[in-house]
Amino acid sequence: MSEPVKPKRKYASTRRAGQAAETREAVIAAARAMFISAGWQGTTIAGVARAAGVSAETIYAVFGNKQALLRAVLERAVRRAAPEVPLLDQQGPQAVAAATDQRTQIALFCQGITEVLGSVAELMAVVRMAATSDADLAVMYRDLHAGRRRNLAFVARSLGEHGPLRNGMDADAATTLMWRLASPELFLLMTQVEAVTPSAYAEWLEQALIDALLPPGTSTRTETLGNN
């Protein structure tokens, strides 16, 4: 009489999933550091693998190629602590949409976008510089800015739902203004060249957007700002 087959331990698959997640995190962290320090051309899969303590074959199996790896690093930089949650579904943007006072919306937005830019701006600079000589990276750079515009349109529409914009401005025009003022390029100019602190940048951006988007004499904020 044969012995009953023992069921596979559930923790085995859980452990493998955990190890895979740890490997992915290690690769993304190593790739981020190398892309920023060495640029697109200076970053290699072999170099990232050495820094992450994995094989190059593992990186190819998980990410596919160097361009896909850069996209994964950029996505993580945007989503930060909630990598599985699209940016607009995260707490910060949802708080902007839920606020009913336009100045509060702008203040919340500026807090959140400053954190995002602090995480992603240097990586965007890597793509921008590589785009001058690499057609695929030029497409990526345009796509990234198109994605920024789509995300900012969400904020512009939310602002318009809670009051008029300056001089009858529509959501498209408001989106364009936000897209320019809250750009990673301007963020780096101010924080790295001018040595403005991120908090000072957020304050500057808040006032610039109030002046550009809201009618003169708009009432001051009445809602309490929460953490983004």
C-alpha positions in Angstrom: 0.0 0.0 0.0 1.5 3.3 -1.1 1.8 6.3 1.2 -0.3 9.3 0.6 1.4 12.1 -1.3 2.1 15.0 1.0 0.8 18.4 -0.3 3.5 20.8 -1.3 4.2 23.3 1.4 2.6 26.6 0.7 5.5 28.5 2.1 7.8 27.2 -0.6 6.0 29.2 -3.3 5.7 32.2 -1.0 9.4 32.1 -0.3 10.2 31.9 -4.0 7.9 34.9 -4.7 9.6 36.8 -1.9 13.1 36.0 -3.3 12.0 37.1 -6.8 10.7 40.4 -5.4 14.0 40.9 -3.5 16.0 40.2 -6.6 13.9 42.7 -8.6 14.3 45.3 -6.0 18.1 44.8 -5.9 18.3 45.1 -9.6 16.2 48.2 -9.8 18.2 49.9 -7.0 21.5 49.0 -8.7 20.3 50.1 -12.1 19.0 53.4 -10.7 22.3 54.2 -9.2 24.3 53.3 -12.3 22.0 55.1 -14.7 22.3 58.3 -12.7 26.1 58.0 -12.2 27.2 56.6 -15.5 24.4 57.6 -17.9 22.7 55.5 -20.5 25.9 54.6 -22.5 27.9 53.9 -19.4 25.4 51.5 -17.9 25.6 47.9 -18.8 23.6 44.9 -17.9 26.7 43.2 -16.7 27.6 46.1 -14.5 24.1 46.2 -13.0 24.2 42.5 -12.4 27.5 42.8 -10.5 26.2 45.6 -8.4 23.0 43.7 -7.6 24.7 40.4 -6.9 22.8 38.5 -9.6 23.7 37.1 -13.0 23.2 39.1 -16.3 20.9 36.2 -17.4 18.6 36.9 -14.5 18.2 40.5 -15.5 17.5 39.6 -19.1 14.9 37.0 -17.9 13.2 39.5 -15.6 13.4 42.7 -17.6 14.2 41.7 -21.2 16.8 44.4 -22.1 18.4 47.6 -21.0 15.7 49.9 -22.3 13.0 47.8 -20.5 15.1 47.9 -17.3 15.3 51.7 -17.6 11.5 51.9 -18.0 11.1 49.7 -14.9 13.4 52.0 -12.9 11.5 55.1 -14.0 8.2 53.5 -13.1 9.4 52.6 -9.7 10.7 56.2 -9.2 7.3 57.6 -10.1 5.3 55.2 -8.0 7.8 55.1 -5.1 6.5 53.2 -2.1 3.5 51.8 -3.9 5.0 50.1 -7.0 1.8 48.2 -7.8 -0.5 51.2 -7.7 -0.6 53.6 -10.7 0.3 57.1 -9.7 -3.2 58.7 -10.2 -4.7 55.9 -8.0 -2.4 56.7 -5.1 -3.2 58.7 -2.0 -1.7 62.0 -3.0 -3.5 62.5 -6.4 -6.7 61.2 -4.9 -6.5 63.7 -2.1 -6.1 66.5 -4.7 -9.2 65.3 -6.4 -11.1 65.1 -3.2 -10.3 68.5 -1.9 -13.0 71.1 -2.6 -10.9 74.3 -2.3 -8.7 75.1 -5.3 -5.8 76.5 -3.2 -5.8 73.4 -1.1 -5.7 71.3 -4.3 -2.7 73.2 -5.6 -0.9 73.0 -2.3 -1.5 69.2 -2.1 -0.4 68.8 -5.7 2.8 70.8 -5.1 3.7 68.7 -2.1 3.2 65.5 -4.1 4.8 66.5 -7.3 7.9 67.7 -5.5 8.4 64.3 -4.0 7.9 62.6 -7.4 10.3 65.0 -9.1 12.9 64.4 -6.4 12.7 60.7 -7.2 12.5 60.8 -11.0 14.1 64.0 -12.3 17.6 62.7 -12.5 16.4 59.7 -14.4 14.5 61.8 -16.8 17.8 63.7 -17.4 19.5 60.4 -18.3 16.8 59.8 -21.0 16.9 63.3 -22.3 20.7 63.2 -22.8 20.5 59.7 -24.4 17.7 60.9 -26.7 20.1 63.2 -28.6 21.8 60.2 -30.1 19.5 57.2 -29.7 16.2 57.1 -31.6 14.6 54.7 -29.3 15.4 56.8 -26.3 14.1 59.9 -28.1 10.7 58.1 -28.4 10.9 57.1 -24.8 11.6 60.7 -23.8 8.6 62.0 -25.7 6.4 59.2 -24.3 7.4 60.1 -20.8 6.5 63.7 -21.2 3.2 62.7 -22.9 2.5 60.6 -19.8 3.2 63.6 -17.6 0.7 65.6 -19.5 -2.0 63.0 -19.2 -1.4 62.9 -15.4 -1.4 66.6 -15.1 -4.7 66.8 -17.0 -6.3 64.9 -14.2 -5.2 67.7 -11.8 -6.3 70.5 -14.1 -9.7 68.9 -14.5 -10.1 68.6 -10.7 -9.2 72.2 -10.3 -11.8 73.3 -12.9 -14.5 71.2 -11.1 -14.1 73.3 -8.0 -14.2 76.8 -9.3 -13.3 79.0 -12.3 -9.8 79.3 -13.6 -8.0 82.6 -14.4 -9.5 84.5 -17.4 -11.8 81.6 -18.4 -8.8 79.3 -18.9 -9.8 75.8 -20.0 -8.4 72.5 -18.7 -6.1 72.1 -21.7 -4.4 75.4 -21.1 -4.1 74.8 -17.4 -2.5 71.4 -18.1 0.0 73.0 -20.4 1.0 75.6 -17.7 1.4 72.8 -15.1 3.3 70.6 -17.5 5.8 73.5 -18.1 6.2 74.7 -14.5 6.3 71.3 -12.8 8.8 69.8 -15.3 11.7 67.6 -14.2 14.0 69.9 -16.2 13.0 73.0 -14.3 13.1 71.1 -11.0 16.8 70.2 -11.6 17.6 73.7 -12.7 16.3 75.1 -9.5 17.5 72.4 -7.1 20.9 71.6 -8.6 22.0 74.8 -10.3 20.3 77.4 -8.1 20.6 75.1 -5.0 17.0 75.7 -4.0 15.7 73.2 -1.5 12.9 70.9 -2.5 10.6 72.5 0.1 11.4 76.0 -1.3 10.7 74.7 -4.8 7.3 73.4 -3.6 6.5 76.8 -2.1 7.6 78.6 -5.3 5.6 76.2 -7.5 2.5 76.6 -5.3 2.6 80.4 -5.6 3.4 80.3 -9.3 0.4 78.0 -10.0 -1.9 80.1 -7.9 -0.9 83.2 -9.8 -1.1 81.5 -13.2 -4.3 79.4 -12.7 -6.6 81.0 -10.2 -8.6 84.3 -10.6 -7.3 87.3 -8.6 -8.6 87.5 -5.1 -9.3 83.8 -4.8 -9.9 83.1 -1.1 -7.1 81.6 1.0 -7.0 78.0 1.9 -9.4 76.8 4.6 -8.7 73.1 4.6 -6.0 71.5 6.6 -3.2 69.8 4.5 -2.5 66.2 5.3 0.5 64.2 4.5 0.8 63.2 0.8 
